[in-house]
Amino acid sequence: MSPGDEHETSGGYGGTGQTRTRYPQTPGDIYGGARRGGRSSSRSLVTVVGVVVVLIAAIAFANRDDGTSSSNTGSTNNGSKPDTASTAASGTKPVQTKANGIPAGFAQDQQGVESAATNYATVLVSAEILQPARRTEIVRQVFVSDKQASLESSLDQAYSKDFLSKLGLDENGEATAGNTYVSRTVPIGTKVTSYSDTAATAEVWCTGLYGTAGSASTNPVTSDWFTLTLHLRWADNDWKADSFSQSDGPAPVPGDNKASTADAMAKAVQEYGGFTYAR
């Protein structure tokens, strides 16, 4: 963990979770040519215990999933050589349909599980999850119906007006004037760890960007590496999430890239769109 102040509160239902917000040690704009001196602080965490562990990329998250997750979950395969199938394209095209702007209609097979998990990762770890109206659409599209109501209630409590203000966002999850809030996930690879025709578990290895781009931001945009584990069920003729959790890494040695200006970062996020993923 990088040094810095921390603010922790307990929340969740069916147990106790934590929201941990890390603030930079020094205020001011770190953009404008500064080089990062290593890997930035990992994600703080919002845990919804008993039903689903919800991660926000914008703030840092570090869930430990009942104490079984490690900082490099999914990084090794018991010492064996990598399976070439883990990176080889399946040849299957991405799904052509969307619901509420989210890919839908995945095949009832392992390839469909991986595609669903990958596409769900990009929306579950996004700036949109902080916006109340959009969050409702995401939850109702991504999750099985029997988890939706309790999850919506828990998320509304977790992402309160006070919580959002600590991120520099208003009650609607929007950044203040002159700032652009960034949270974008890029899947690197995926694998199925268990599968049946009605239930499956998949891991998605990701990198991402999160923070606030602005000349006076105290939460500058930085990058992170993490693995999402999604438990899926076949419901309503599609794969839907039952729950998911996050662990740190695997992370490469950080490069010595020159940090872009806040304006350049905000412009890139606004101009470059995302993808629909297929395994």
C-alpha positions as CSV (number, residue, x, y, z in Angstrom):
1,M,0.0,0.0,0.0
2,S,1.3,3.4,-0.8
3,P,1.5,5.8,2.1
4,G,-1.4,8.2,2.5
5,D,-4.3,9.1,4.7
6,E,-7.2,6.8,4.9
7,H,-10.9,7.2,5.8
8,E,-12.8,4.1,6.6
9,T,-16.5,3.5,7.3
10,S,-18.4,0.3,7.8
11,G,-21.3,-0.7,5.6
12,G,-23.1,-3.5,3.7
13,Y,-25.7,-5.9,4.9
14,G,-25.7,-9.4,6.1
15,G,-22.3,-8.5,7.7
16,T,-19.9,-5.7,7.8
17,G,-18.0,-4.2,4.9
18,Q,-15.6,-1.3,4.5
19,T,-15.2,1.6,2.3
20,R,-11.6,2.8,2.2
21,T,-10.8,6.1,0.4
22,R,-7.1,6.9,0.0
23,Y,-6.0,10.5,-0.5
24,P,-2.7,11.6,-2.0
25,Q,-0.1,12.8,0.5
26,T,0.3,16.2,-1.1
27,P,-2.3,18.4,-2.8
28,G,-2.0,20.0,-6.2
29,D,-1.7,19.0,-9.8
30,I,0.7,16.1,-10.4
31,Y,0.1,16.3,-14.1
32,G,2.1,18.4,-16.6
33,G,5.1,16.1,-17.1
34,A,5.6,14.4,-13.7
35,R,6.8,10.9,-13.8
36,R,5.2,8.4,-11.5
37,G,7.6,6.9,-9.1
38,G,6.1,3.4,-9.1
39,R,2.8,1.7,-8.8
40,S,0.0,3.9,-7.4
41,S,-2.1,2.9,-4.4
42,S,-4.5,0.0,-4.9
43,R,-8.2,0.3,-4.9
44,S,-10.2,1.0,-1.8
45,L,-13.2,-1.2,-1.1
46,V,-16.9,-1.3,-0.9
47,T,-18.1,-4.8,0.2
48,V,-21.7,-6.0,0.1
49,V,-21.4,-9.1,2.2
50,G,-23.6,-12.1,1.8
51,V,-24.9,-11.3,-1.7
52,V,-22.2,-9.5,-3.7
53,V,-18.9,-7.8,-3.3
54,V,-19.1,-4.6,-5.4
55,L,-16.0,-2.9,-6.6
56,I,-15.6,0.6,-7.9
57,A,-12.5,1.3,-10.0
58,A,-12.7,5.0,-9.4
59,I,-11.7,4.7,-5.8
60,A,-9.3,2.0,-5.0
61,F,-10.6,-1.4,-4.0
62,A,-8.9,-4.2,-2.1
63,N,-11.4,-7.0,-1.2
64,R,-10.2,-10.1,0.3
65,D,-13.2,-12.4,-0.3
66,D,-13.5,-14.2,3.0
67,G,-9.7,-14.1,3.5
68,T,-9.0,-16.5,0.7
69,S,-7.9,-14.0,-2.0
70,S,-4.2,-13.1,-2.4
71,S,-2.5,-10.2,-4.0
72,N,-1.8,-12.2,-7.1
73,T,-4.9,-14.4,-7.4
74,G,-5.1,-16.0,-10.9
75,S,-1.4,-15.2,-11.6
76,T,-0.1,-18.8,-11.5
77,N,-1.3,-22.2,-12.5
78,N,0.4,-24.4,-9.8
79,G,3.7,-23.8,-11.5
80,S,2.7,-25.3,-14.9
81,K,3.3,-23.6,-18.2
82,P,0.6,-21.2,-19.5
83,D,-2.1,-22.8,-21.6
84,T,-2.0,-21.3,-25.1
85,A,-5.8,-21.4,-25.2
86,S,-5.8,-18.7,-22.5
87,T,-4.7,-16.1,-25.1
88,A,-5.8,-17.6,-28.4
89,A,-8.9,-16.2,-29.9
90,S,-11.9,-18.6,-30.0
91,G,-13.0,-17.2,-33.4
92,T,-16.5,-16.5,-32.0
93,K,-17.8,-13.1,-32.9
94,P,-19.0,-10.7,-30.2
95,V,-22.7,-10.7,-29.4
96,Q,-24.7,-8.4,-31.6
97,T,-27.4,-7.4,-29.1
98,K,-27.4,-5.0,-26.1
99,A,-29.8,-4.2,-23.3
100,N,-29.5,-0.9,-21.5
101,G,-26.3,-0.4,-23.4
102,I,-24.8,-3.6,-22.0
103,P,-23.9,-6.6,-24.3
104,A,-26.5,-9.4,-23.9
105,G,-27.5,-12.7,-25.4
106,F,-24.4,-14.8,-24.5
107,A,-24.1,-18.5,-25.6
108,Q,-24.9,-21.2,-23.0
109,D,-21.3,-22.6,-23.1
110,Q,-17.9,-21.8,-21.6
111,Q,-17.1,-19.3,-24.3
112,G,-20.3,-17.5,-23.5
113,V,-19.4,-17.4,-19.8
114,E,-16.0,-15.8,-20.5
115,S,-17.6,-13.3,-22.9
116,A,-20.3,-12.3,-20.4
117,A,-17.8,-12.0,-17.5
118,T,-15.5,-9.9,-19.5
119,N,-18.2,-7.5,-20.7
120,Y,-19.7,-7.3,-17.2
121,A,-16.3,-6.4,-15.7
122,T,-16.1,-3.3,-17.9
123,V,-19.4,-1.9,-16.7
124,L,-19.2,-3.0,-13.0
125,V,-15.9,-1.2,-12.7
126,S,-16.9,2.1,-14.4
127,A,-17.8,5.6,-13.6
128,E,-21.4,4.8,-14.4
129,I,-21.9,2.6,-11.4
130,L,-21.6,5.8,-9.3
131,Q,-24.6,7.5,-11.0
132,P,-27.9,6.5,-9.3
133,A,-30.0,6.3,-12.4
134,R,-27.5,4.4,-14.5
135,R,-26.6,2.2,-11.5
136,T,-30.2,0.9,-11.4
137,E,-30.0,0.0,-15.1
138,I,-26.7,-1.8,-14.6
139,V,-27.9,-3.8,-11.7
140,R,-31.1,-4.9,-13.4
141,Q,-29.3,-5.9,-16.5
142,V,-26.2,-7.7,-15.1
143,F,-27.5,-9.4,-12.0
144,V,-30.0,-12.2,-11.4
145,S,-33.5,-11.0,-10.5
146,D,-33.4,-12.3,-6.9
147,K,-30.4,-10.2,-6.0
148,Q,-31.4,-7.0,-7.6
149,A,-33.5,-5.3,-5.0
150,S,-31.2,-5.9,-2.0
151,L,-28.2,-4.9,-4.1
152,E,-29.7,-1.7,-5.3
153,S,-30.6,-0.7,-1.7
154,S,-27.1,-1.5,-0.4
155,L,-25.4,0.4,-3.2
156,D,-27.6,3.4,-2.7
157,Q,-26.5,3.5,1.0
158,A,-22.8,2.8,0.1
159,Y,-22.7,5.5,-2.6
160,S,-24.2,8.3,-0.5
161,K,-24.0,12.0,-1.1
162,D,-21.3,12.3,1.5
163,F,-19.3,9.4,0.0
164,L,-19.5,10.8,-3.5
165,S,-18.4,14.3,-2.2
166,K,-15.2,12.8,-1.0
167,L,-14.5,11.8,-4.6
168,G,-15.3,15.3,-5.8
169,L,-18.6,14.2,-7.3
170,D,-22.1,15.6,-6.7
171,E,-25.1,13.5,-5.6
172,N,-25.6,12.4,-9.2
173,G,-22.1,11.0,-9.5
174,E,-21.0,13.9,-11.8
175,A,-17.6,15.7,-11.4
176,T,-17.5,19.4,-10.5
177,A,-17.0,22.0,-13.2
178,G,-13.5,21.8,-14.8
179,N,-13.0,18.2,-13.8
180,T,-13.6,14.8,-15.5
181,Y,-14.1,11.7,-13.4
182,V,-12.4,8.7,-15.0
183,S,-13.0,5.0,-14.3
184,R,-12.4,2.6,-17.2
185,T,-11.6,-1.1,-17.1
186,V,-9.6,-3.0,-19.8
187,P,-9.8,-6.8,-19.6
188,I,-6.5,-8.6,-20.4
189,G,-7.6,-12.2,-20.3
190,T,-10.1,-14.6,-18.8
191,K,-10.6,-18.2,-17.7
192,V,-13.5,-20.4,-16.5
193,T,-12.7,-22.1,-13.2
194,S,-15.9,-24.0,-12.9
195,Y,-18.8,-24.7,-15.3
196,S,-22.1,-26.4,-15.7
197,D,-25.1,-25.5,-18.0
198,T,-26.7,-23.5,-15.2
199,A,-23.8,-22.0,-13.1
200,A,-20.2,-21.0,-13.7
201,T,-17.3,-19.1,-12.3
202,A,-14.9,-17.0,-14.4
203,E,-11.9,-14.9,-13.6
204,V,-11.1,-11.7,-15.6
205,W,-7.7,-10.3,-15.4
206,C,-7.9,-6.5,-15.9
207,T,-6.0,-3.2,-15.9
208,G,-7.8,0.1,-15.6
209,L,-7.7,3.9,-15.1
210,Y,-9.4,5.7,-12.2
211,G,-9.3,9.2,-10.6
212,T,-10.2,12.7,-11.4
213,A,-8.6,14.7,-14.3
214,G,-8.4,18.3,-13.4
215,S,-5.8,21.0,-12.8
216,A,-6.4,21.1,-9.1
217,S,-7.4,17.4,-8.6
218,T,-6.2,15.7,-5.4
219,N,-7.2,12.4,-6.8
220,P,-5.3,12.2,-10.1
221,V,-5.9,9.5,-12.7
222,T,-3.7,6.5,-12.2
223,S,-3.7,2.9,-13.2
224,D,-4.2,-0.4,-11.5
225,W,-4.1,-4.2,-12.1
226,F,-6.6,-6.5,-10.6
227,T,-8.6,-9.8,-11.1
228,L,-12.4,-10.0,-10.9
229,T,-14.0,-13.3,-10.0
230,L,-17.6,-13.5,-11.2
231,H,-20.1,-16.2,-10.2
232,L,-22.7,-16.5,-13.0
233,R,-26.1,-18.2,-13.3
234,W,-28.0,-19.1,-16.5
235,A,-31.2,-17.0,-16.1
236,D,-33.7,-15.4,-18.5
237,N,-31.9,-17.2,-21.4
238,D,-28.6,-15.4,-20.6
239,W,-25.6,-15.5,-18.2
240,K,-26.3,-13.2,-15.3
241,A,-24.0,-12.3,-12.3
242,D,-24.9,-13.8,-8.9
243,S,-21.9,-12.2,-7.2
244,F,-18.4,-11.0,-7.8
245,S,-15.2,-10.1,-6.0
246,Q,-11.8,-8.5,-6.7
247,S,-8.2,-9.2,-5.8
248,D,-5.0,-7.3,-6.6
249,G,-2.8,-8.2,-9.6
250,P,-1.1,-9.9,-11.3
251,A,0.8,-6.6,-12.0
252,P,3.8,-6.1,-14.2
253,V,6.8,-4.0,-13.3
254,P,5.6,-0.4,-13.8
255,G,7.0,1.5,-16.7
256,D,8.6,5.0,-16.7
257,N,6.0,6.6,-18.9
258,K,5.7,10.4,-18.7
259,A,2.3,11.4,-17.2
260,S,0.0,13.3,-19.5
261,T,-1.6,16.6,-18.6
262,A,-5.1,16.6,-17.0
263,D,-6.6,18.1,-20.2
264,A,-5.0,15.4,-22.4
265,M,-6.3,12.6,-20.1
266,A,-9.8,14.0,-20.0
267,K,-9.9,14.4,-23.8
268,A,-8.7,10.9,-24.3
269,V,-11.4,9.4,-22.1
270,Q,-14.1,11.4,-23.8
271,E,-12.9,10.7,-27.4
272,Y,-12.0,7.0,-27.2
273,G,-14.8,4.5,-26.9
274,G,-14.9,1.1,-25.4
275,F,-15.4,-2.4,-26.9
276,T,-17.7,-5.4,-26.9
277,Y,-15.6,-8.4,-25.9
278,A,-15.7,-12.0,-27.2
279,R,-13.7,-14.9,-26.0
